[in-house]
């Protein structure tokens, strides 16, 4: 009986194995981690150039690298963040025809928990409150500037999530907040062009509510901070949902994609 000849391992399987190892390195590496050159990767893994290029293409489709081609070619590493997570979640929600109203309801359920957790932090008056007060001050300075005010006011929400101690809650809610912020900022751009942006009195009321939320957090009144935050979300979301309640979450348009990226850059 003859032993069956073992076939060659398909290039795709080799590429997937290499991609899996590189993926682990990227996720485990520091923020400044850089991939070796293709020449070095060929030598390290003992595989062909086509296998390395296919592995990089796999990682590129996942958003973990950008392959630069030409004389200055190479692979630029991108560690996952709230922006990339929000973009891919946004595409999934858009594909499922999820409405902005549904996204808003999800946020009203989860985001206020972050305000309560901020109020439970023992170091809240040293770490959380000063940052929130500085954010409010920035909003006040921009209260007459329309879209710029929307961006500044959204920073308050970003900070509430950022200071949530539980990492899992922080990342999950941050992704949803990034996605909603992109929708809200796109909404603000449209209304500003039409001359229909909300009155200054409504902006001032939003700032005042932020101040009340900070007071509750500073006092350590977690339940009241959560209640007030949820009511604030409902009021501010209503401005967007009044026109776009049945609109589908949009992450694929150039405007939405840029808004997601700009929201994340503002957090860094």
C-alpha positions in Angstrom: 0.0 0.0 0.0 1.5 3.3 -1.1 1.4 6.3 1.2 -0.7 9.2 -0.3 1.4 12.1 -1.5 1.0 15.1 0.6 -0.1 18.1 -1.4 1.4 21.5 -1.1 -0.1 23.8 1.5 -2.3 26.3 -0.4 -0.8 29.8 -0.5 -4.1 31.1 1.1 -3.6 29.0 4.2 0.0 30.1 4.5 -1.1 33.7 4.2 -3.8 33.2 6.8 -1.3 31.7 9.2 1.1 34.6 8.7 -1.7 37.1 9.1 -2.8 35.5 12.3 0.7 35.9 13.8 1.1 39.5 12.6 -2.4 40.3 14.0 -1.3 39.1 17.4 1.9 41.2 17.2 -0.1 44.3 16.2 -2.7 43.9 19.0 0.0 43.0 21.6 2.4 45.7 20.5 2.9 49.3 21.7 1.2 52.2 19.9 4.4 52.8 18.0 4.8 49.2 16.8 6.0 48.9 13.2 5.9 45.8 11.0 9.2 44.6 9.6 9.8 45.0 5.8 8.5 42.4 3.4 12.0 41.2 2.9 12.4 40.6 6.7 9.0 39.0 6.9 9.9 36.5 4.1 13.0 35.7 6.0 11.3 35.4 9.4 8.4 33.2 8.2 10.3 31.3 5.5 7.5 31.8 3.0 7.2 33.4 -0.4 6.6 37.1 -1.2 3.1 36.3 -2.6 2.2 34.7 0.7 3.4 37.8 2.6 1.6 40.2 0.3 -1.6 38.1 0.7 -1.2 38.2 4.5 -0.9 42.0 4.4 -4.0 42.2 2.2 -5.9 40.2 4.8 -4.9 42.6 7.5 -5.6 45.6 5.3 -9.2 44.5 4.8 -9.5 44.3 8.6 -8.3 47.9 8.9 -5.2 46.8 10.9 -2.7 48.0 8.2 -2.5 50.3 5.2 -0.1 49.0 2.5 1.8 51.7 0.7 2.8 50.7 -2.7 5.6 52.0 -5.0 9.2 53.1 -4.2 8.2 54.1 -0.6 6.1 51.0 0.0 5.5 49.4 3.3 2.8 48.7 5.8 1.5 51.2 8.3 0.0 49.7 11.4 -3.4 50.9 12.8 -4.3 49.7 16.3 -8.1 49.3 16.7 -9.8 52.2 18.4 -13.3 53.6 19.0 -13.3 55.2 15.6 -12.6 52.0 13.7 -15.0 50.1 15.9 -17.7 52.7 15.4 -17.2 52.6 11.6 -17.6 48.9 11.3 -20.5 48.8 13.8 -22.1 51.6 11.8 -21.8 49.6 8.6 -23.4 46.6 10.3 -26.2 48.8 11.7 -26.7 50.4 8.3 -26.8 47.0 6.6 -29.4 45.9 9.1 -31.5 49.1 8.4 -31.2 50.2 12.0 -32.8 53.6 12.6 -31.3 56.6 14.4 -34.2 56.2 16.8 -33.1 52.7 17.7 -29.5 53.9 18.2 -30.7 56.8 20.4 -32.7 54.3 22.6 -29.6 52.2 23.0 -27.6 55.2 24.1 -30.2 56.3 26.6 -30.0 52.8 28.1 -26.3 52.6 28.4 -24.6 56.0 28.4 -26.2 57.3 31.6 -24.6 54.4 33.4 -21.3 56.1 32.7 -22.4 59.2 34.5 -23.3 57.2 37.6 -20.0 55.4 37.5 -18.2 58.7 37.3 -20.1 59.8 40.4 -18.9 56.7 42.3 -15.2 57.3 41.6 -13.4 58.2 44.8 -11.1 60.6 42.8 -13.9 62.2 40.9 -13.3 65.7 42.3 -9.6 65.5 41.5 -9.8 63.9 38.1 -13.3 63.9 36.6 -14.8 67.1 37.7 -12.0 69.5 36.6 -12.0 68.0 33.1 -15.8 68.2 32.8 -15.7 71.8 34.0 -13.0 72.7 31.4 -15.2 71.1 28.7 -18.2 73.1 29.8 -16.1 76.3 29.7 -15.1 75.5 26.1 -18.8 75.0 25.2 -19.7 78.4 26.7 -17.1 80.1 24.6 -18.6 78.6 21.4 -22.3 78.9 22.3 -22.8 81.4 19.4 -20.9 79.3 16.8 -23.4 76.7 15.7 -21.7 73.6 14.4 -18.6 74.4 16.5 -20.7 74.4 19.6 -22.1 70.9 18.7 -18.6 69.6 18.5 -17.6 71.2 21.8 -20.8 70.0 23.6 -20.2 66.4 22.3 -16.8 66.5 24.1 -18.6 66.5 27.4 -20.3 63.2 26.5 -17.0 61.8 25.4 -15.4 62.6 28.7 -18.2 61.1 30.7 -17.5 57.8 28.9 -13.7 58.2 29.0 -13.8 58.4 32.9 -15.9 55.3 33.3 -13.7 52.9 35.3 -14.9 49.6 33.7 -12.9 49.2 30.5 -15.5 46.9 28.8 -18.3 49.4 29.4 -16.1 52.3 28.4 -15.2 50.7 25.0 -18.7 49.5 24.2 -20.4 52.8 25.0 -17.6 54.9 23.5 -18.2 53.1 20.2 -21.9 54.0 20.3 -21.2 57.6 21.3 -18.7 58.0 18.5 -21.3 56.7 16.0 -24.1 59.0 17.4 -21.7 62.0 17.5 -21.0 61.5 13.8 -24.7 61.4 13.0 -25.4 64.5 15.2 -22.5 66.5 13.7 -23.6 65.6 10.2 -27.2 66.8 11.2 -25.7 70.1 12.5 -23.9 70.7 9.3 -27.1 70.2 7.3 -29.2 72.5 9.5 -26.5 75.2 9.5 -26.5 75.3 5.8 -30.3 75.7 5.8 -30.2 78.4 8.5 -32.2 76.1 10.8 -29.7 75.4 13.6 -31.3 75.4 17.1 -31.7 78.7 18.9 -29.0 80.0 21.2 -31.3 79.6 24.2 -31.5 75.9 23.6 -27.7 75.7 23.4 -27.5 77.6 26.7 -29.9 75.1 28.3 -27.7 72.2 27.2 -24.7 73.9 28.9 -26.8 74.5 32.1 -27.7 70.8 32.2 -24.1 69.8 31.8 -23.3 72.0 34.8 -26.1 70.3 36.9 -24.8 66.9 35.9 -21.3 67.9 37.1 -22.7 69.0 40.4 -24.3 65.6 41.0 -21.1 63.8 40.0 -19.0 66.0 42.3 -21.5 65.3 45.2 -21.3 61.6 44.5 -25.0 61.3 43.9 -24.8 58.5 41.3 -28.5 57.8 40.9 -29.4 61.5 40.4 -26.5 61.9 38.0 -27.8 59.0 35.9 -31.4 60.2 36.0 -30.4 63.7 35.0 -28.1 62.5 32.3 -30.8 60.2 30.8 -33.3 63.1 30.7 -30.7 65.3 29.0 -30.0 62.7 26.4 -33.6 62.4 25.6 -34.0 66.2 25.2 -30.9 66.6 23.0 -31.6 63.5 20.9 -35.1 64.8 20.2 -33.7 67.7 18.2 -32.1 65.2 15.8 -34.9 62.6 15.9 -37.5 65.3 15.1 -36.3 65.2 11.5 -34.5 61.9 11.2 -36.2 59.4 13.6 -36.8 56.9 10.9 -33.6 57.6 9.1 -31.2 54.7 8.9 -27.8 54.9 10.6 -25.3 56.0 8.0 -21.6 55.2 8.3 -20.8 54.7 4.6 -21.1 58.3 3.3 -18.0 60.5 3.1 -19.5 63.0 5.6 -20.3 60.3 8.2 -16.9 58.6 7.8 -15.1 61.9 8.2 -17.2 62.8 11.2 -16.4 59.5 12.9 -12.7 60.0 12.3 -12.8 63.6 13.5 -14.7 62.6 16.6 -12.0 60.1 17.5 -9.1 62.6 16.8 -10.8 65.0 19.2 -10.5 62.4 22.0 -6.9 61.7 21.5 
